[in-house]
């Protein structure tokens, strides 16, 4: 596989610090893609990060599972420290449902510090929180996760206290945020919070290929959920295009090597908002579709098969 900077398709790398999650989301992509053994090696993760950073990747997202759980918070912390040692990144974010970010909800276990965990992570180099919130109603959002969660308002307040940006990630799905009017109301709420931006995502589409059989990993009936809850994404996007409150700023029809789209707008001349769509399963090894470091430090260029494991750079030894 070529790894020269000009051939890097996706400038972002996801570090999966673990696969366990306290939420019960029916649409979870991790429940329909392959996993490795949940054994964490900060040395190998650090080596993988050095490899991708040296090949032009400059955005880091720490994900899971839920990376702020007590069992994974140290892994998240050490990953941030390792990234800081490697050099400068455009941003270093954690993708989270937020349950472990505030000490009022989950007591920080990785160190005794008189601050919420978001502050500890900020000291380790965290710049952004990508907060999953699939409804502007706190009650509806909690029902979607099936767990107790802190309010988005509380997380934004504490994050801003420590200079950390917050992006709201919202999956568009039937019975939740599924119409232009619902999107509009969500954005008014997000704007009032003062978040960095909002990322609306159509539910992932999973397609079988000679390298990937989604039913093999579908332990939570994700395929059925997505079929039952998918909205008319194209129709919604047409209404957004037709509204004077949205100004088009970017349109990427070939995102992730042609497997996805991303359309960016400015809402009411103030709030950046993105609408994205992605199909999983048809990625070919070597395309650099999306870069993933598993807990054991192995590097892949897609979630879906062992064939996507990247060669044998120093990251892969052992």
C-alpha positions in Angstrom: 0.0 0.0 0.0 1.3 3.4 -0.9 1.5 5.7 2.1 2.8 9.0 0.6 1.1 12.1 1.7 -0.5 12.8 -1.7 -2.3 9.4 -1.6 -3.8 9.9 1.8 -7.6 10.0 1.2 -8.8 10.9 4.7 -6.8 13.3 6.9 -8.4 11.9 10.0 -7.5 8.9 12.1 -9.8 7.3 14.7 -8.3 5.6 17.7 -10.7 3.0 19.2 -9.7 2.7 22.8 -12.2 -0.1 23.5 -15.5 -1.6 22.3 -17.7 -1.6 25.4 -20.4 1.1 25.7 -23.0 1.9 28.4 -25.5 3.1 25.8 -27.9 0.8 23.9 -28.2 2.7 20.6 -29.8 0.6 17.9 -27.8 2.2 15.1 -24.3 1.7 16.5 -21.8 1.2 13.7 -19.5 -0.8 16.0 -22.2 -3.4 16.4 -22.1 -4.1 12.6 -18.3 -4.0 11.9 -15.4 -6.2 12.9 -13.5 -5.9 16.2 -10.2 -7.0 17.5 -9.3 -8.3 20.9 -10.0 -5.5 23.5 -6.3 -5.4 24.7 -4.8 -1.9 24.9 -1.2 -1.1 24.1 -0.3 2.5 24.4 3.2 1.8 22.9 1.7 0.3 19.8 -1.1 3.0 19.6 1.7 5.6 19.9 3.7 3.9 17.1 0.6 3.9 14.9 0.0 7.6 15.5 3.6 8.4 14.6 3.1 6.4 11.3 -0.1 8.2 10.2 1.1 11.6 11.4 4.2 11.2 9.3 2.1 10.4 6.3 0.0 13.6 6.3 -2.8 12.7 8.7 -3.5 15.7 11.0 -6.8 15.1 12.8 -7.3 12.7 15.7 -10.5 11.4 17.1 -10.6 9.1 20.1 -13.7 6.8 20.0 -15.0 3.4 21.1 -17.3 2.1 22.5 -17.6 4.9 25.0 -14.1 6.4 25.6 -15.0 8.2 28.8 -16.1 5.1 30.7 -14.1 4.4 33.9 -12.5 1.4 32.2 -11.4 3.4 29.1 -10.7 6.9 30.5 -7.1 6.2 31.2 -6.7 4.9 27.7 -8.1 8.1 26.3 -5.9 10.2 28.6 -2.7 8.3 27.6 -3.6 8.4 23.9 -3.9 12.2 24.1 -0.5 12.4 25.9 1.1 10.2 23.2 -0.4 12.4 20.4 1.0 15.5 22.1 4.5 14.0 22.2 4.3 13.2 18.4 3.7 16.8 17.3 1.0 19.3 16.3 -2.5 18.1 15.2 -5.3 20.2 13.7 -7.5 19.0 16.5 -7.7 16.1 19.0 -11.3 15.2 19.8 -13.2 12.6 21.8 -16.4 11.1 20.4 -18.7 10.5 23.3 -22.2 10.3 24.7 -20.8 12.4 27.6 -21.6 10.2 30.5 -18.0 10.2 31.8 -17.1 13.8 31.2 -18.5 15.4 34.3 -17.6 14.3 37.8 -21.2 14.9 38.9 -22.2 11.9 36.7 -19.2 9.6 36.9 -16.3 10.1 39.4 -13.0 10.5 37.6 -11.0 7.4 38.4 -7.8 8.0 36.3 -6.4 10.6 38.7 -7.5 12.4 41.8 -8.2 15.9 40.5 -10.7 18.6 41.7 -12.1 19.1 38.3 -14.5 17.3 35.8 -12.8 14.7 33.6 -13.1 17.1 30.6 -10.6 19.4 32.4 -8.2 16.5 32.9 -8.4 15.6 29.3 -8.0 19.2 28.2 -4.7 19.3 30.2 -3.6 16.3 28.2 -4.3 18.0 24.9 -8.0 17.5 24.1 -9.2 20.3 21.9 -12.7 19.1 20.9 -15.6 17.1 22.3 -17.8 15.5 19.6 -20.9 15.0 21.7 -23.6 12.6 20.5 -27.0 14.1 20.9 -29.8 12.8 18.7 -32.5 15.2 19.9 -32.7 18.7 21.3 -35.0 17.3 24.1 -32.9 16.0 26.9 -35.6 13.4 27.8 -35.7 12.2 24.2 -31.9 12.0 23.9 -31.7 10.0 27.1 -34.3 7.6 25.9 -32.4 7.0 22.7 -29.3 6.1 24.7 -31.2 4.1 27.3 -29.1 5.5 30.1 -28.7 8.5 32.3 -26.8 11.3 30.6 -25.7 14.8 31.6 -27.4 17.6 29.8 -25.7 19.1 26.7 -25.9 22.4 28.4 -23.8 21.2 31.3 -21.2 19.6 29.1 -20.9 22.7 26.9 -20.6 24.9 29.9 -17.8 22.9 31.5 -16.0 22.3 28.2 -16.0 26.0 27.5 -14.6 26.6 30.9 -11.5 24.6 29.9 -11.2 26.0 26.4 -12.6 22.9 24.7 -14.8 23.1 21.6 -18.1 21.1 21.4 -19.5 19.7 18.2 -23.0 18.2 18.4 -23.4 15.0 16.4 -27.0 14.0 15.5 -28.1 10.9 13.6 -31.1 11.7 11.5 -33.7 8.9 12.0 -37.4 8.4 11.8 -39.3 9.2 14.9 -36.5 11.5 16.2 -34.9 14.3 14.1 -36.5 13.4 10.8 -37.9 16.6 9.1 -36.7 20.0 8.0 -38.7 21.6 10.8 -37.0 19.3 13.4 -33.6 20.1 12.0 -34.4 23.8 12.2 -35.5 23.5 15.8 -32.4 21.5 16.7 -30.1 24.2 15.1 -31.8 27.0 17.0 -31.1 25.0 20.2 -27.5 24.3 19.2 -27.0 28.0 18.4 -28.2 29.0 21.8 -25.7 26.7 23.4 -22.8 28.3 21.6 -21.3 25.1 20.2 -18.6 25.0 17.5 -20.8 23.3 14.9 -23.4 20.6 14.2 -22.9 17.4 12.3 -26.1 15.7 11.0 -25.5 12.2 9.7 -27.8 9.9 7.8 -27.9 6.5 9.3 -25.0 4.4 8.0 -25.7 2.1 5.1 -24.1 -1.4 5.3 -23.4 -3.2 2.0 -22.1 -6.7 1.6 -18.9 -7.3 -0.4 -16.4 -10.1 -0.9 -14.5 -8.7 2.1 -17.4 -7.9 4.4 -20.6 -9.5 5.5 -22.5 -7.2 7.9 -24.8 -9.9 9.2 -21.8 -11.6 10.7 -21.3 -8.8 13.2 -24.9 -7.7 13.6 -25.3 -8.6 17.3 -27.9 -5.9 18.0 -30.1 -6.0 14.9 -28.5 -2.8 13.6 -29.4 -3.7 10.0 -33.1 -4.0 10.9 -33.0 -0.7 12.9 -31.4 1.2 10.1 -33.9 -0.2 7.6 -36.8 0.8 9.8 -35.6 4.3 10.8 -33.9 5.6 7.6 -35.3 9.0 6.4 -35.5 10.5 2.9 -32.1 12.2 3.2 -32.1 13.6 -0.3 -35.5 15.2 0.2 -34.4 16.8 3.5 -31.3 18.2 1.9 -33.3 19.7 -0.9 -35.3 21.7 1.7 -32.1 22.8 3.4 -30.8 24.0 0.0 -34.0 25.9 -0.6 -34.0 27.8 2.8 -32.6 31.3 3.0 -31.3 30.5 6.5 -28.7 28.1 5.0 -25.8 29.3 2.9 -23.9 26.6 1.1 -20.2 26.6 1.9 -18.9 23.2 0.7 -20.1 20.1 -1.1 -18.0 16.9 -1.1 -19.6 14.3 -3.2 -16.6 12.0 -3.1 -15.9 11.9 0.6 -14.1 8.8 1.9 -13.0 7.7 -1.5 -16.4 8.0 -3.1 -18.3 6.1 -0.4 -19.9 9.2 1.2 -21.0 12.7 0.8 -20.7 15.8 3.0 -22.5 19.1 2.4 -21.7 22.1 4.6 -23.8 25.2 5.3 -23.7 28.3 7.5 -27.0 28.5 9.4 -28.3 32.0 10.0 -24.9 33.4 9.2 -23.5 32.1 12.4 -23.4 28.3 12.9 -21.6 25.9 10.7 -23.7 22.7 10.0 -22.8 19.6 8.0 -25.0 16.9 6.4 -23.2 13.6 5.8 -24.0 10.2 4.3 -21.8 7.2 4.3 -21.9 3.6 3.0 -19.8 0.9 4.7 -18.7 -2.4 3.1 -17.5 -1.6 -0.4 -14.1 -0.1 0.6 -11.1 -1.7 -1.1 -7.8 -2.3 0.8 -5.3 0.4 0.1 -7.8 3.2 -0.7 -7.3 4.9 2.7 -11.0 5.3 3.1 -11.0 5.9 6.9 -8.0 5.3 9.1 -8.6 3.3 12.3 -6.2 2.3 15.1 -7.6 -0.6 17.2 -6.9 -0.9 20.9 -4.0 -3.3 20.2 -2.3 -0.6 18.0 -3.0 -2.3 14.7 -3.7 0.2 11.9 -6.5 -0.3 9.3 -7.8 1.8 6.4 -11.4 0.6 7.0 -13.4 -1.0 9.8 -14.7 -4.0 7.9 -12.0 -6.7 7.3 -8.6 -8.0 8.3 -7.6 -7.4 4.7 -7.7 -3.7 5.4 -4.9 -3.9 7.9 -2.1 -1.7 6.8 1.1 -3.6 5.8 3.7 -4.2 8.4 4.9 -0.7 9.4 6.4 -0.5 12.9 2.9 -0.2 14.3 2.1 -3.8 13.3 5.0 -5.6 14.8 3.8 -8.2 17.4 
